[in-house]
Amino acid sequence: MAHSKIQKEKIFIRFLSVLYYLNFSETQMSKDPSPSNRRSRNITEGVARAPNRSMYYAMGYQEGDFQKPMIGVANGHSTITPCNSGLQRLADAAVDALEAGGANAQIFGTPTISDGMGMGTEGMKYSLISREVIADSIETCVNGLWQDGVLVVGGCDKNMPGGMMAMARTNVPSIYVYGGTIKPGHYQGRELNIVSAFEAVGEFTSGRMNEVDFKAIEQNACPSSGSCGGMYTANTMSSAFEALGMSLPYSSTMSNIDDEKVASAAESARVLIEAVKNNLCPRDIITKKSIENAVSVIMAVGGSTNAVLHFLAIASAAEVPWTIDDFERIRRKVPVLVDMKPSGKYLATDLHLAGGIPQVMKILLDAGLLHADCITITGKTIGQILQDIPSTPRADQFVIRPISNPMYAEGHLAILKGNISPEGCVAKISGLKNPSITGPARVFDSEDDAMAAIMKNQITHGDVVIIRYEGPKGGPGMREMLSPTSALIGQGLGETVGLITDGRFSGGTWGMVVGHVSPEAYVGGTIALIQENDSITIDAHQLLIQLNVSEEEIARRRSLWKKPQPRYTRGILAKYAKLASSASLGAVTDLNLELDK
């Protein structure tokens, strides 16, 4: 009996010792962070983590690998879209550089939606939603596996903000590797891009183009892999990320198929390893001042309206105070310096040859329009990076203008307000001779109905097309209106027809267009109360968007309005409609969770 009692006491003491060791090990982990594996050791160190390590051994890890940082590679490669079909070799180059630099590369996939392919269909409703899905998927992997850093590789429009939102949320050392732009197509001596095909639809249906040319443009607009070639949404966001300090200099305008893009991906991995060692995190970089830099570059390059929506979302994820009115504040002081499509002449490949985003930034810096002291993922400040860049653009190029001779004296993304949109909406006013119109409303409760009327030539000079119930909740998903706007331009109506929507526009859109109307129709915004032939005013000079009927009449109509039944009750479209915030707050899905507390 005594022997049995002694054995039990020994077993109990051993049990307490193990518990103490495990507790000591976990405590020491938090008190003695490694310069490189400060996060991943939570999942790889200590007796209790033996089963976890067994999983790594199954993938070929060696014992010494657990002292190395675990760096995620969020890979957006897919054969869904040319924007992403050339990403795998960039991810491979990043993985090789990470492993050569003493890190463990952990690859995982992220989804993508092709805006160009989904455009004009119900599939486009998933585009903005994919931004949230991408952010959620990266956050899930990075935090679920305690990764020490993450390198995000993406190409298509929503890859960009989705990846950056995840970086800001997780706040682990991160870098963005843009997949690169597509090169131009060619037909009969003319350079083509994807918008050429969209505008050809309007030209062909209005009899301004023959079938031979129509087919040739369709088949030659996109010659290779890479994101859409103008200053559309993908190239806008890549340019902004470079200015933000979250990707490498010159990387935002490289072509996907060029070797320098592969080299840049490898260099990005090496830079990230140093950021992990130094614990340089996204929220050290993404500040109000760096967002001002990014938005200043967006204005200077004539960027996409979607940048407004996406930087509201990125700022929200980084918990940086930033509102829709801040865009107007920046617009008034930053000129448009770059002559880029859709409203200008040139493509991203031309901008790259002319000096790229660093040249644009140096011009802005010298004019006092950038913050030089913002830190970047390289560890250098913006001022240090731009130190050796010429102050004036080269004389042998025509893409980038000097500050003394801008394309436009002020930025092109105007925030309009009025009784149609008291929370604010976005107008893209570049390329317009007169950015104001007053005309009769032509009202459509979906993009499909509006497109059908346009294709039947039922819209004429002076009309103001209203496309509603396409907002974040009402669509749901804020479809882009590239199909109707391009068709109007193809019919020769781009300068003389207005278009207002609670949906979005493609970066390829130009014309008298106003999007992101907030509040949207589905929640009872005034856009839901507009009737056929009502007088509507869009005036970018006065920053006004107005329904020209009395307040009494608006109140009467509001009393009669009934909220429509949701278009979807199950699945991701229904979830997004339930969670999405107003477009004036970025149409994000995690903001309302906080507001509902």
N, C-alpha and C positions, 0 to 999 in steps of 0.2 A: 504493500500500500504506500509506504514511504517513497519507494523507488518510483512508483507510478506518479506520485504527487510531484517529485522532483522533475520528472520528464515533462509533465504538464507545465510546470513553472518555466522550464527552459524554452519550451515551444512558445509560451506566451511572451517571454522576454524577446525571443527572436522576432516574433510578430510585431512587437512594439518597435524594435530596431528597424525593421523594414519600413514600417509606417513613418518613422522619423526620417529615414534616408530619403524616402519618396518626397516627404514634405520639404526636407532641406533642399533636395535637388530642384524642386519646383520654385522654392523661394529664391535660391541662388540665381536661377534663370532670370528672374525679373530684376534682381539687384545687380547682376553682372552682365549687361548686354554685350554681345559680340559686335564688332564693327561690321560684320557682314551677314551673320545668320541670326540676328536678334529676334526675328519673328519665327522662323522655321524651327528653331530649337524647341519651341513649345510643342511641336509634334514629333520631334526626333530624339530628344534627350531624356535620360532617366530610365530606371528599371521598368516603370509602368508603360513606357513607350516601345517596349520590345515588339509587341504585335505590329505597331505602326512601321517600325523599321523593317520588319519582315516583308511588308508590302513593297517597300523600296528595293529590298534585295531581289525581289521577283523581277524587277526591271533592270537588274544589272548593277545597282549601286554597290559600292565598296564601303567599308567602315569609315575610311577617311572622307568620304563624300558628305557625311553628315556635319562636317565643320564648314562646308562651303555654303554660300547663299543659294536658296531655291528661288529661281527667277522664272516667273510665268511668261510664256509667249502666247498672247491671245491672237490667234491666227484667223483672219477673215477670209482665207482662200476659199473660193468656190468656183464652180463652172456655171453658176447662175447668170453671171453678168461679166462683161469684159472689164469692168472696173476692178473685179476681184480675181479674175482668172489668171493673172500674172503675179499673185502674191506669194505663191509657195516658195519660189527661189529667194525671195526676200526673207521669209521666215527661216528658211534653211541657212542663209548667210548669217542671220542673227543668232541662231542656235549654235552654229560652229564658232562664232566669235565669243559667245557666252561661255562655252565649254573650254575654249582655248584660254580664256581669261580667268579660269578657276571657279566658275559658277555651274550650278546644275540647272539646265534648261528644262522647263516643264511646259510642253505644248498643249494647248487646248483650243478648241474651235469656237468661233462666234458666228451667229447666223447673219445673213444679209438679205436685203430685198433690192431688186433692181428697179429703181424708179422709172428708168426709161422703158422697161418692159411692162411694168404694172400700170404705167400712165394711161389715164382715160378709162380705166376699168375698176371694178370693185377691189381688185388686188392692190390698188394704190392706197387703200385705206390702211394697209398693214405697214406702209412705209415709215411714217412717224412713230408708229407703235414699235417698230423694230429698233428705234433708238433706245427706247426704254428696255426692251428685251436684251439688247447688246450690253447696256450698262448693268442690268441685273445679272447677266450671265458672267461677266468679268468680275463683278463684285463677289459673286457666289464662289468662283474658283479661287480668287486671290485670298479672300478671308476664310473660306472653308478649309483651305490647305495651308494657311499661314505662310503664304509666299512672301519672300523678302523684297521683291520688286516685280514689276511687270512691264513688258514691252508689248505694245499693241500695234498690230499690223492691220491696216484697213484701207479700203479704196472708195467704195460707194458712199453716197451722201451721208447716210445715218450712221455708218461705221465711225465717222469722225466724232460727232458730238457724243454718241453713245460711249465710245472709248474714253473720251475726256471726262465725262460725267462719272464713270466708274473710277478713274484715277483720282478725281477729287473726293469721291465718297470714301474710298479705301485709304487714301493718303499714305500709300507706300511709295518708295522711289519708283518713278515711272517715266517712260518716254514714248512718244508717238512716232511710228514709222508709216508715213503716207505711202500708199502703193504707187503713186505717180500718175501723171496725166497721160492721156492717149495722144498720139500724133495725128495731125490732120489727114483727112481723106482728100482725094482730088478728082475732079471731073471737069473736062473742057477748060483747063487752066484755072479753075476756081477751087479754093480751099473749102473743104466741107467739114462739118461736125454734126453731132446728133440733132442739134436744133435745125440744121439745114433740112433734115428729113421731116421734122414736125412742121416747119413752115411750108414745105413742098406740098403737104396735104391741102392747105388752104389755096395755094396757087393752082394745083391741079383741079380741085373741085370747082374753082371759080373760072376755069377755062384759061388761066394765064400761063399754064405749063402743059406741054404735051406728054403723052404717056411714056415715050422713050426716055425723056429727061427725068421724069418722075421716078421711073424704075432704076435708072442709073444712079441717081442721088441716094435712093434707098440702099442700093448695094455697095456704095462706095463711101458712105458717110463715116463709118467706123472701121478703120483698116487694121486694128490690132488691139491688144489688151491695153488697159489704162482707163482712168476716169475721164468723164466728158471734158472736152478740151478748152472751153472758154472759161471765163471767170464765173462759172456756175457754182453750185453749192459745194461740191467736193474741193475744187481748187480754192474757193473762198475760205473754207474752213482750214485747209492745209496752210494757206498763207497766214491766217490768223493764229494758228498754233505755233508757227515759226515766230511770229511777233510776240506771242504770249510767253515764249521761252521754253515750250514743252517739246519741241522737235529741233533738229539741227539746222543751222544756216544753210540756205540754198536747197534744202531737201523738198520744199513744198512745190517747186515748179519743175522738178526733174521728170523726164519721161519714164514710164514704167519699163519699157523695153531696153533702155540704155544701161550699160554696165555701171555707170556712176550711181544709179539707184541701188544696185546690189551692194556696192562699196559703202554707200551711205547707211544702209541697213546694218551692215557689220560694224561700222563706226558707232552707230546708235547703241548697239549692244555694249561696246567697250565703254562708252560714256555712262551708260546705265550702271555698269559694275562699280564705277567710281562713285556714282550718286548713292548706291547702296552702302558702300563703305563709309561715306560721309553722312549718311542718313539725310540726304537732301530730298525733301518730299514735295508733292504737288502743291500743298497749301503754303509752302515757303515761296513758291513761284507764282501761283495763281492768286493775285491780290487785286485790289481795286485799280491800282496803278498799272499793273500788267494787262488787265482787261481793257483799260483805256488805251493802252498801246495796241492791243489786238483790234479793237473797234476802229481806231484811227487808221490802221492799215486796211481794214475792210472798206472804209470810206474811200481811201486813196486809190484802191484798185478797182472800185466800182463793183463790189461784191454782192452776193445774193441776199434777197430779203430773208431767206431762211436763217441767215446768221443772227438776226435779231432774236428769233425764237430760240435758237440753240445757245446763244450766249446768256440769255436769261436762265436757261436750264443749267448751264455749266456754272454760272455764278451761284445759283441756288445750291447745287451739289457741293460747291466749295464753301458755302456759307459766307459769301462775299456780298455785301449790300450793293445791289445793282437793279435799276428799274428801267422800264421802257423809255422813260424820259431822259435817261442818261445817253441813249443813242442820239437823241435830238441835240443834246448839249454838245456831243462830239461832232455831229454833222455840221453844225454851224461854223466850226472853226477849222475843219480839215477839208481841203480841196480834193477833187478827183484828179489824180496825176497820171493814170494809166489808161490807155486807149484799148480796151478789151471788149470782146464779145460778151454778152449778146447785143449791147447797144453800140459798141465800137467795132474796131477792125481786126484786132489781133487775138491770138490764142496763148495759152500758158507756155507752150514751147517757145514762142517769140519772146515772152517776158523773161524766160530763163536766160536766153541768149543775150538779152539786153541788160542783164545784171541782177535779175531776180528780186526777191523780196528784200534782201539786204540793201540794194540800191534805193528802193522805195523808202525803206526805213531811215536810211542816212539822210535823205532829203527832208523827211519829216523831223528827224532829230535836230538837224541844223536850223530848222524853222521854229524850234521850240515846241514841237507837237508830239514828242515822245518823251517818256521818262527813261533817262539813261541809266539810272541806278537799279533798275529791276534785275534780279538775279535770274539766270536761265539754268536749264538742266545741265549744261556744260560746267557750271560753277562760275562762269564768267558773267559779268553784267552786260546788258544791252550795249552800253557805251563802249565796253572793251571789245565786244564782237564787231562793232561797226567802226572801230578806230581807223582802220586802213582802207575803208570804202571811200571812193571819191564823193565829193560833196555835190557834184552835178553829174547828170547822166551823160553817157557818151554821145558825141555828135553824130555818129554813124548809125544810130538806131532811132526809131520813131514811136516806140511803145511807151516809154516812160518820159513824161514831160518834166521840165524844171518847175520849181515852185513859182517862178515868175510867169509861167505860161501854162497854167493847168487846163485840163479839159473843161472843168467846171470849178467855179470859185468856192463852192460849198459841196458837201457830201450829197449823195444821191438817194439815201434811204431816209425819207422824211416820215416822221411820226405825226399822223393827222388825228385830230379829235373833233367832236361835234356830236349832235344828237344821235347820229347813226352809230358812233363808237366813242362813248365817253371815256372808256378805259384806254383808248388809243389803238391805232392800226398802222400798217406799214405801206407806204407808197414808194415805188421805185421810179424816180423822175429823170434819170439820165437818158439822154438821147431824144428827149421830147422838145419840140419847138415851143410849145405852150402847155405847161403842166396844169391846166385847169379846164374844166368843162361843166356846163349845166345842161342837162337834157332829160328826156323822159325815161323812166325806169322800164326796163324789160325784165320781168321777174321770173326766176326759175328756182324750184325747190331742190334741184340737184344739178351736178355737173352734166349728167347724161342728158337731161332735158335741154340744157343750154347748148350743148354740143350739137344736138339734133337740129335745133333752130339755126345755128350758125351754118351747118352743112347744107341746110335748105335755103341759104341766103336770105334769111328772115331778119337779120340784124343790119341796120343801115347807119350811115354817118350821123353822129349826134346822139345816138342811143347810149344809155348807161345800163349795162347788163348787170343784174343782181343774181348772184349764185349763192344760195343760203342753205342752211341745214347741212353744211359740210365742215362744221367746226370740230374741235377736239371731241366733244361729246355727241354732237348731232350727226356727224358723218357715219360713225365716229372715225377719228384719225386724221382729219384735215388733209384731204386729198390735194395734190398740186394741180393747178389749172393750166399746165403747159399745152395741153391739146386745144382747148378753146382759144387761149391767147395766141398761140402760133397760127391757128386757122384764121383768126381775125387779121393777123399781120399778113398772112399769105393772100388774103382777100383785099389787101390794101386799106384796112380799117384801123391799123395800129395807132395812128395819130388822132383819129377822130371818133373813136368809140371808147367809152370808159367801161371798166369792169370792177365790180366790188364783190368781195366774198368773205365769208368767215372761214373759208379754207385757206390754202397756201398757194404760193407760186413756185415754180421751178426757178433755179438760178438762171436758167436759159430764157426766162420771160423778160420781155420789155414791153413798153407801151403805157397807156394811161390806166394802170392797174393798181388796185388797193386791196390788200389781204390782211388776214389775222384780225378781222373786225371783232371787237370785244365790247360788251358781252355778245356771244354768238346767238344765233336764232333759236337754238334748242332750249336755251335757258330764258328765253323771252326778251332778248336784246332787240333794239329798235329795228334792226335789219329784218326781223320776222314780221314787222308791221307794214313794210313798204308794199304798196299796191301798184299794179300795172299803170304806167303813164304818170305816176307821181314825178314831180320835179326833183332832181337830185343834183347836188353840187359837189364836185371834187375840185379843190383849189389848193395846190401845193404851196403857192405863194403865201397864203394865209393859214396854211396847215389845217385846213377845214374839210370836213366831210359831213354833209348836211342833207337831211330830208326836209324839203321846203313845204311843209304843211304846219298848221298851227299846233301848239302844245295841247290844246283841247282835243283836237282831232287825234293826235297820237295817243292821248289818254283814253279816248273812246275806243280806239282800236285795241289798245292793250287790255281793256276790260273784257273784250270779246275773244281775245286770243286764248287758245288752249294748247298746252304742251302736247306734242305728238308722242305716240307710243315709241319706245326705243326700237331701232331697226334690228338690233341683235339682243338676245337675252341669255346666251351661253357663249363660252369660249373667250378668247383673248380680246375680241372686239368689244364684247359686253363688259369685260373687266376694265378695259381702258376707258370706255365711256363712263363707267362708274367712278374711276379714280382721277381722271385727267383734270388738271387745273385749267383756268382760263389761259388763252394764248398770250394775254398780256403778262402772265406770270411764267411763260415758257411751256405751257401744256405738259407739265411734268406729272408723274403719277405718285410721287412720295410727299408732295407738299400738303395735300388734303389730309393725309394721315396725321400730320402734326396739328393741323388746324382743328381736327375733330377731337383732340384730347380734351 
